[in-house]
Amino acid sequence: MLRATLLLLVMLNPFATVLYLTNLMQERSRREFTDIYLRAALFTFIILWGFALTGDFVLDKMFQVSLPAVRIFGGITIFMAAYTYLMQGPEGIKLFRGDVNTIAQHIALPFLVGPGAIWVSIQMGQDFGPVLSLGMILGALAVSTAVTFLYAALVQESAGKVALTRIMSYFQMAMRLNALLIGAVAVQMVLSGIQQFIASSGGAAG
């Protein structure tokens, strides 16, 4: 259970998220940013828990998409994102504009919710049921939110540009280390998805 929760936390990738939100943290007051991010976290929770509850049924019965296919696609997508994080860092930071609801939705999708997080949530629902998966998703989101608010407090209380640059450098290093881990997880997702697909196809043929 702890392993799955940590995997979801890796997929949420708070170190990369906070770097992409740095401009928003600087432009908004602490209260405004807190309101925006909590809304984004709420959207994220609803989506992930929704997939934990119904994802397998929706994918398999309605769209006839197997979980191994989601796993493989998620692995490919996450690998591409991890490669970008590792090689380019936070360059090209996205500026968020609009009202609170619009910005919150943009943060939730795609910065917090991605194919990897969706796959982990579906797997949680299958392995642990609705109640435990609820707690696991909340736990991962709580840690990610705590990291984000800590970084936001540091950014908004920085006295000068030099201090902010130093703070960002530490998080950039953490982001790149996390990207290495995510890249390895992504490759494993693809390999496991292929193995799972072959095994399920062999069982169906037999």
PEGITA-V468202 format. One line per field, one symbol per residue. ss: DSSP state (@ for helix, = for strand, . for the rest). psi: psi as a letter, one per 20 degrees, with the letter a starting at -180 (. if undefined). A space follows every 10 residues. Layout:
BEGIN
ss->???
psi->???
END
This chain:
BEGIN
ss->.@@@@@@@@@ @@.@@@@@@@ .@@@@@@..@ @@@@@@@@@@ @@@@@@@@@@ @@@@@@@@@@ @@....@@@@ @@@@@@@@@@ @@@@@@@@.. .........@ @@@@@@@@@@ @@..@@@@@@ @@@@@@@@@@ @@@@@@@@@@ @@@@@@@@@@ @@@@@@@... @@@@@@@@@@ @@@@@@@@@@ @@@@@@@@@@ @@@@@@@@@@ @@@@@.
psi->ghghghghgg hhmhhhghhi jgghhhhqrg gggggghhgg hggggggghg hhgigggggg ggilpqhhgh ggggggghgg ghgggghhbj qkppppqarg gggghhggoj hgorhghggh gghghghirh ghhghggggg hggggggghg gggggiiphr hggghgghhg hgghghghhg ggggggghgg ghggghgggh hhhhh.
END
